[in-house]
Amino acid sequence: MPDSIKTVQVIINPASGQDAPMLAIMNRAFRAAKVDWDVKLTKEAGDAERFAREAIAAGVDAVGVYGGDGTVMEVASGMNGANVPLAIFPGGSANVMSVELGIPGNLEEAVALVCSDARQIRQIDMGRLGDQQMFMLRLGVGFFAETTKGADREVKNRVGVLAYGLSALQALPKAQKSVYTITLDGGETVQAEGMAAFIANSISLGVPGLTLTKKTSVSDGLLDVIVLSDITIGSLMQAAANAVGLAQDLPHWQAKSIKLEADPPQSIECDGEIIHDTPVTATVVPNAVSVIVPNPETIDDAAEQVKAAEPKGD
């Protein structure tokens, strides 16, 4: 792991939902810090993971990613096990992992973090499906997958994360129950009836401090299963109350390996992308990727360091 960062490969998803002069912002911050940086733009699925692998092979000091959670997941998958840190620059309609890790939502501040002494490195887990596909956040089963299906790209670009709320309201009348059979670490089996479930590395709701349970961590070497028995306005309010500590925890189990079956089968989304229907088996990959995160003691100084170093006139 480099003590100082002098070369950065930035991977950008141009379809991400934020409309901002990203290149100018990055250039200003990297130039001020005397960091040599380059950009690659994704065009189709798989590009981000491939670009990350190529950057690591080329010997860069860090790999940056500008996009939403799906793009971040792809880049992180390409960096699994590498001794190179990932820099997350929030740029999508939802940026849940950046919120989970305390990374600034402001692009200039997020880039400044990489270039300053305010950074530290945190090892985080990922989940794996089968032998290849990985995820950073979670698998959403049932209602949440249907919500993802209905979140139109144009609407996401226009209203951001609210697009998922609109899609959820549309999916609510069609939500149906299944019986989940959950096998933990290949042994204990539990059953629960529900309209939705998560197999999660992160249970963050994308708002600082709000999670569906307080008993989780992206660095604990475990995956979490949470079941919502009903999907109604009332149950969603119950989940919201749970998130702020006003209600008891939802049904919740933890394990290193989790198999989930649903009768009848339900759709699955993986970090915002629809994959296939149940059953599904997920396994945790401990300490899968190193991520640049704020040092709580010095984060307020990050942007100031870059601004002080900016060349005058241009």
C-alpha positions in Angstrom: 0.0 0.0 0.0 1.6 3.3 -1.0 2.3 5.9 1.7 1.6 8.7 -0.8 -0.6 8.6 -3.9 1.0 10.0 -7.0 -0.8 8.1 -9.8 -4.6 7.5 -10.0 -6.7 5.8 -12.6 -10.2 7.1 -12.6 -13.0 5.0 -14.0 -16.2 7.0 -14.9 -19.7 5.7 -15.7 -21.0 8.5 -18.0 -24.5 7.2 -17.6 -24.5 8.0 -13.8 -27.2 10.3 -12.5 -25.2 13.4 -11.4 -25.0 16.3 -13.8 -21.8 18.0 -12.8 -18.5 19.2 -14.5 -16.7 16.2 -13.0 -13.5 16.4 -15.1 -12.9 20.0 -14.3 -13.4 19.3 -10.6 -11.1 16.3 -10.6 -8.4 18.1 -12.7 -8.3 21.1 -10.2 -7.9 18.8 -7.2 -5.4 16.4 -8.7 -3.4 19.2 -10.2 -3.2 21.1 -6.9 -1.9 17.9 -5.3 0.6 17.1 -8.1 -1.1 13.8 -8.8 -0.8 12.2 -12.2 -4.3 10.9 -13.2 -6.0 9.4 -16.2 -9.6 8.6 -17.1 -11.4 5.7 -18.7 -15.1 5.8 -19.6 -17.3 2.7 -19.3 -19.6 1.8 -22.2 -21.1 -1.5 -21.2 -21.2 -4.0 -18.3 -17.9 -5.5 -17.5 -15.8 -2.4 -18.6 -15.3 -1.1 -15.1 -14.0 -4.4 -13.7 -11.7 -4.8 -16.6 -10.4 -1.3 -16.4 -9.7 -1.8 -12.7 -7.7 -5.0 -13.3 -5.7 -3.2 -16.1 -4.9 -0.3 -13.8 -3.6 -2.5 -11.1 -1.4 -4.4 -13.5 -0.1 -1.0 -14.7 1.0 -0.2 -11.2 -1.1 2.8 -10.2 -1.2 4.0 -6.6 -5.0 4.1 -6.4 -8.1 3.4 -8.5 -10.9 6.0 -8.4 -14.5 5.3 -9.5 -17.1 7.9 -10.3 -20.6 6.5 -10.5 -23.4 4.8 -8.5 -23.2 1.7 -6.4 -23.4 -0.6 -9.4 -20.3 0.9 -10.9 -18.5 0.9 -7.6 -19.3 -2.8 -7.2 -17.8 -3.6 -10.6 -14.6 -1.7 -9.9 -14.2 -3.3 -6.4 -14.7 -6.7 -8.0 -11.8 -6.1 -10.2 -9.7 -5.0 -7.2 -10.5 -8.0 -5.0 -7.3 -9.0 -3.1 -5.2 -6.3 -4.7 -2.8 -4.2 -2.5 -4.2 -1.0 -4.1 -6.8 1.3 -2.5 -10.1 2.2 -4.0 -11.3 5.9 -4.1 -15.1 6.3 -4.3 -16.3 9.5 -5.9 -20.1 9.5 -5.5 -21.8 10.2 -8.8 -24.9 8.0 -9.1 -28.6 8.3 -8.2 -27.8 6.3 -5.1 -24.4 6.2 -3.3 -25.1 3.9 -0.4 -21.6 2.6 0.2 -20.0 6.0 0.2 -22.6 7.1 2.9 -21.8 3.9 4.8 -18.1 4.7 4.8 -18.5 8.5 5.5 -17.1 9.5 2.1 -18.1 13.1 1.3 -21.0 13.4 -1.1 -19.5 16.6 -2.6 -17.2 15.6 -5.5 -14.5 18.1 -4.8 -14.3 17.1 -1.2 -14.2 13.4 -2.1 -11.3 14.0 -4.6 -9.5 16.2 -2.0 -9.7 13.4 0.5 -7.6 11.1 -1.8 -4.9 13.9 -2.1 -4.7 14.9 1.6 -3.5 13.6 4.9 -7.1 13.3 6.0 -7.4 9.9 4.4 -7.1 6.5 6.0 -7.5 3.0 4.5 -10.3 0.6 5.6 -10.5 -3.0 4.7 -14.1 -4.0 3.8 -15.8 -7.2 3.0 -17.7 -8.2 -0.1 -20.2 -11.0 -0.9 -19.8 -13.5 -3.7 -22.4 -15.4 -5.7 -21.1 -18.8 -6.9 -17.5 -18.6 -8.2 -17.4 -15.1 -9.8 -20.1 -12.4 -9.3 -19.5 -10.2 -6.3 -21.4 -7.5 -4.5 -20.6 -4.7 -2.0 -24.0 -3.9 -0.7 -26.6 -6.6 -0.8 -29.0 -8.8 -2.7 -32.6 -7.6 -2.6 -35.1 -10.4 -3.0 -38.8 -10.1 -3.8 -40.4 -6.6 -3.5 -37.0 -4.8 -3.5 -36.0 -6.5 -6.8 -39.4 -5.5 -8.3 -38.7 -1.9 -7.1 -35.4 -1.9 -8.9 -37.0 -3.2 -12.1 -39.4 -0.4 -12.1 -36.9 2.5 -11.4 -36.6 4.1 -14.9 -33.1 5.4 -15.8 -34.5 8.7 -17.0 -36.4 9.2 -13.8 -33.3 8.2 -11.7 -31.3 10.8 -13.6 -34.0 13.5 -12.9 -34.9 12.9 -9.3 -32.1 10.6 -8.0 -32.9 8.1 -5.2 -36.5 9.3 -5.1 -37.0 7.2 -8.3 -36.9 4.1 -6.1 -39.6 5.5 -3.8 -41.9 6.1 -6.8 -41.2 2.6 -8.1 -41.9 1.1 -4.7 -45.3 2.8 -4.6 -46.1 1.3 -8.0 -44.9 -2.2 -7.0 -46.7 -2.2 -3.6 -50.1 -3.4 -4.8 -48.5 -6.3 -6.7 -46.3 -7.5 -3.8 -46.8 -11.2 -2.9 -45.6 -13.4 -0.1 -43.2 -16.4 -0.3 -41.9 -18.8 2.2 -38.2 -18.4 2.6 -35.9 -21.3 3.6 -32.6 -19.9 4.8 -29.6 -22.2 5.3 -26.8 -20.7 7.5 -23.2 -21.9 7.0 -24.5 -25.2 5.4 -26.1 -26.3 8.6 -28.8 -24.5 10.6 -32.0 -24.0 8.6 -34.7 -21.4 9.4 -38.0 -20.6 7.7 -39.8 -17.2 7.5 -42.7 -15.9 5.4 -42.2 -12.6 3.7 -42.6 -10.4 0.7 -39.0 -9.2 0.7 -35.6 -10.2 2.1 -32.0 -9.0 2.0 -28.7 -10.9 2.0 -26.5 -8.0 2.9 -22.9 -6.9 3.5 -24.3 -3.4 4.2 -27.7 -2.6 5.7 -27.2 1.2 5.2 -30.3 3.0 3.9 -28.1 5.6 2.2 -28.6 8.2 4.9 -25.9 8.7 7.6 -26.8 6.8 10.7 -29.8 5.0 9.2 -29.7 1.2 8.9 -32.2 -1.6 9.1 -30.4 -3.1 12.1 -27.5 -1.8 14.2 -25.9 -5.2 14.5 -24.0 -5.1 11.2 -20.6 -4.0 9.8 -19.0 -4.1 6.4 -15.8 -5.3 8.1 -17.1 -8.1 10.4 -16.6 -11.1 8.1 -20.3 -11.9 8.0 -23.3 -11.5 5.8 -26.7 -10.6 7.2 -30.2 -11.9 6.3 -33.2 -9.6 7.1 -36.8 -10.6 6.2 -39.8 -8.2 5.9 -42.9 -10.2 6.5 -45.3 -7.6 5.0 -44.9 -4.8 2.5 -47.5 -2.1 3.4 -47.2 1.5 4.2 -47.4 0.6 7.8 -44.7 -2.1 7.6 -42.4 0.4 5.8 -43.0 2.9 8.5 -42.1 0.1 11.0 -38.9 -0.5 9.1 -38.1 3.2 9.2 -38.8 3.3 12.9 -36.5 0.3 13.3 -33.8 2.2 11.4 -33.8 5.1 13.8 -34.0 2.8 16.9 -37.7 3.3 17.7 -38.7 -0.3 17.2 -37.3 -3.8 17.8 -35.0 -5.3 15.2 -36.5 -7.1 12.2 -36.0 -10.9 11.9 -32.2 -11.1 11.4 -29.6 -13.8 11.0 -25.8 -13.7 10.3 -23.5 -16.3 8.7 -20.4 -16.6 6.5 -22.5 -18.5 3.9 -26.2 -18.1 3.2 -28.5 -20.0 0.9 -32.0 -18.6 0.4 -34.8 -20.4 -1.3 -38.3 -18.9 -1.9 -41.6 -20.7 -2.6 -42.9 -19.4 -4.9 -39.6 -18.1 -6.4 -38.8 -14.4 -6.3 -36.6 -12.0 -8.3 -33.2 -10.9 -7.1 -31.3 -7.7 -7.6 -27.6 -7.4 -6.9 -26.3 -3.9 -6.0 -29.1 -2.4 -8.2 -28.9 -4.8 -11.1 -31.5 -7.6 -11.7 -29.8 -11.0 -12.0 -32.1 -14.0 -11.7 -34.7 -15.6 -9.5 -34.2 -17.6 -6.3 -32.7 -19.8 -5.1 -29.4 -18.0 -4.4 -26.2 -18.8 -2.4 -23.9 -16.0 -1.2 -20.6 -16.2 0.7 -18.7 -13.5 2.4 -15.2 -12.5 1.1 -13.5 -10.9 4.2 -11.2 -7.9 3.7 -11.9 -8.1 -0.1 -10.9 -4.5 -0.9 -9.1 -1.5 0.6 -11.1 1.8 0.4 -9.9 5.3 1.1 -12.1 6.8 3.8 -12.0 9.9 6.0 -9.9 10.0 9.1 -12.5 11.4 11.6 -9.8 13.6 13.3 -8.7 15.3 10.1 -11.5 15.1 7.5 -12.5 18.8 7.9 -9.0 19.8 6.7 -9.1 17.8 3.4 -10.6 20.3 1.0 -8.7 23.2 2.7 -5.4 21.4 2.0 -6.2 21.2 -1.7 -7.6 24.7 -2.0 -4.4 26.1 -0.3 -2.3 24.3 -2.8 -4.2 25.4 -5.9 -2.1 27.3 -8.5 -3.2 31.0 -8.8 -4.5 31.9 -12.3 -4.8 29.6 -15.3 
